[in-house]
Amino acid sequence: MLAYQVAHDPDVLGRLEAIALLERRGGDSAGAAIVAAARDSSWAVRAAAVEALPRFTGETSPHRAQELATMLAATHDGDSRVRTVAATPLLLDAMIPGGTARLRELATGDSSAYVRGAALSALAAADSAVALPLIREALARDSWTDIDRRLALAALFRTHDTSVVTVAERYFGPATPRGTRRQALTVAVGAARSAAGAGAGGRVAEVAERIEPLLADEDSFVREYAATALGALGDGAAIPWLEHRRAVEPSARVLQAVDGALAALRR
């Protein structure tokens, strides 16, 4: 019944609902219906089907080759939203000939920044040696709203490379667009916390010291991001910095972030 619904329901929402239920149910017939839905006339249905495909590509699936081929075909979809969903580490499966090369193509040459970012992230999660040169290229590229650089920073975090914090800190300054500064803070904090979990606790204190000057940044949004980042880092040394900022901060939004950070650090 669900397979019929995903193939014949005239309502896009009905077909999307059927895909969600098929993904939850699993099974060979559900996988076949999902593969067929990846060729639907609606981009939303195709994207949902492609997003559900990994649920059916296990080594025991009798249709695994067809399911993986469908995923690869989706990277050529005319809609960038479908290609973004298709650009996953699953393309690196040995049963997909040319999958790695296709991810590289998407990461360097797709017309959509979101597809390029998704492909970079997929490569970073699976093979940092392949991803890092491409990430460096993206970091050096100027783009609309600096989106390539922001997505490259997100991909860099997934490599777990020792350079992540150092590279992210380069984008803390006022010459960098606000959104990229926020992404850099998020990446630096995440990498420092990961390093601390692996026994390199000094990275947390180092990153906290680099963030502290941003509490006095001219941009109130950056001050907010900095306060939130310090709270997430968990370094108690930031408490006096935040208390000092609280005494002089004119923005209610920043004060709320400062209070939240202080509460987190005092727990």
N, C-alpha and C positions, 0 to 999 in steps of 0.2 A: 504493500500500500504506500509506504513512504517513497519507495523507488518510483512508483507511478506519479506521486505528487511532485517530486523534484523534477521529473521530466515533463509533466503536463499541466501543472497548476498555472493558470494565466497570471496569477498574482505573484510578483517577485518576492514579497514578504512570505508567502506560503512556501515558495521554493527554498528560501533561506531557512525557514523553520524546519523543513524536511531535512536539509543538510545537517543542521545542528542535531537533530534526533538520530539521523543515520550515524553520525560521528560517535554519538554516545552509545549507540547499540553495537556498532562494529559488525564484523562478519564479512564473508566473501561477497555476498550480494550487495551489501552496503557499499563496499569498496568499489564495485563495478558501477553503481549508481553515482558515486562521487566522481569517478573518472569521467563519466558521461556529462555530469554537470559542469565540468571544467570547460566545456564547449558551449555553454549556455549563451543566449543572446545578451544577457545582462552582465555588465562588468562586476556588479556586486555579487551575483551568484557564482560567477567564475572565480572571483577572489575567495569567497567562502569555501568553495570546493577545493581550491588549491591549498588553502590554509588547513583544511581537514585532512588532506592527503597523507601527511606523515603518520597519522593514526593507523593507516592501512599498508604501510610499506615495510613492515617487519619481514625478517628473513623467512618466516613461515607462510607468508602470503602467497597464494598460487598465482596472483596477478601482479607480483611485485615489479617485474620488468615493465609492464604496461603503466603501472602507477608512477614509477620513476620517470618513464618517458613522457608522461603527461606533465609532470612537474617541470621537466626541461622545456617542453613545448610552451608552457605558460610564461617562460622568460622572454618569449617572442610576442606575447600578447600585445595588441594595439593600445591597450589602456595601461598607463604607468602604475595604476593602483594594483593591478593584477601582477605585473612584473615585480613590484616591490614585495608582495607576499611570496612570490615564487623564488626570490633570491635568498635562499636559505642554505645552511650547511649540508642539507640533504643532497644538494647538487654535487657534492664531493664524493658521493657513493661510488664505489668502484664499478657498479653496474650501469652507471650513466657515462657513456663515452663522451669525452669532451666537456664534462660538467665543470671541472675546475677552470678550463679555458673560458667557458661561457661566463662564469662568475667574474673572471678577470675582465672580460669584455664589458660586462655590465658595470663593473666598478670604475672603469676608465672611460667608457664611451657612451653610456646610455644618456638619452636626452633629459631624463628626469634626475634631479639631485637626490630625490628620495630613493630611487632605485639604486643609484650609485652608492649611497650610504648603506642601504640594506646589504648590497653585495660586499662592500668593504667589511661590514660587521660579520657577515657569514664567513668570509675568509679569515678574519682576525680570530674568530672563535675556533677555527679548525687548524689553521697553519699560519702562525705569526710571521714565519720567515718569508712567506709569500706576500702576506698582507702589509708588512711594515713599509716596504718601498712605495707601495701604492698609497698608503696613509700619508707618508711624507709628501708625496706629490699633491695630494688633496689639501694638506695643511698649507701648502705654498700657493694655493689657487684662490684668487679673489672671486666671489660670486654674489649673487643677489641675496641680500640679508645675511651674507657670510655663511650660508647654509652648508656649503661643502666643508668648510673648516669645522663647523659644529658637529656634523656627522662624522668627520674624520676623527675628532677627539673622542667621540663615543666609541668608535671602532678601536681606537688606540687602547682604551681601557680594557677591552676584551682580550687584547694580546697578553696582558699581564707582564709586559716587558719592563725591565728595570728603569727605562727612560720615561715612563708614563708621567710621573710627578714632575720631573724637570721640564718636560715638553709642555705640560698643562700650565705650569707657572708662567710660561712666556706670554700667556694670553690673559693674565690678570690685569694688565695695565690699562690706562684710559684710552690708549690709541686703538684698542680692540672694541668692536661693537658689543653692546650690552648682552645680547643673547649668547655670544661666544664666551664672554667673561663668565656668565652663569654656568655654561657647559664646562668650562675649564675648572671652575671651582668644584663642580660636582665630580668631575673625573679625578682631580687631585685628592679630594676627600676620600673617595672610594678606594683609590689606589693606596693611600696612606693607611686606611683602616685594614685593607687586605694585607699590607706589609706588616702591620702590627700583629695581626692574627698569625702571621708566619714567624713572629719573633723579632721583627725589626721595628720596635716601638718608637725609635727615634724619628722616624718619618712623620709621625703624627705631630710631634712638637715642632719639627721643621716647617711643615705645611701651615700649622697654626700661626707661626711667626710671620710667614709670608702673607697670610690672610689679614692679620691684625690691622695693617695700614688701610685696608679697604673699608674699615668701619668709619673712616673719615672721608671717604670718597665723595666727590661732588654729586654723583648720581645716587639719589636715594634708593633706587632699585638695587644698585650694587651694594650699598650699605646693608640692605635687607638680606641679599644673597650671602654676604659675608657673615652676618650674624647667624643665619641659619646654618651655614657651613661650619662655623665654630662649634655650634651646639652638636652637630652631627659628628664632629671629630672626637668629642668626648675628652678633650684635654682640659683639666681643671685650671691650668695656667691662664686660660682665656677669660676666667670669671672677672678679674679686675679690669680687663680691657672692656668687657661688655658693660660692667657697672659704670665705668667712666663714660662710655658712649650713652648710656641711659640718662645720665645727668644733663647731657647737652643736646640730645637728639630732638629735632623739631617735628619729625614725621611720625604720626601715629602708627602708620604701617610698619616702619622700621622698629619702633618701640615694641610693637607686638612680637616681631621676630626676635628682638633682644630678650624680651621676657621669656619667650619660649626656649631660647638657647640657654639662658640662665637656669631655668627650671630643669632642663635636661642634664646640665652639668652638675647640679646640686643633688641629683637623685642618689 
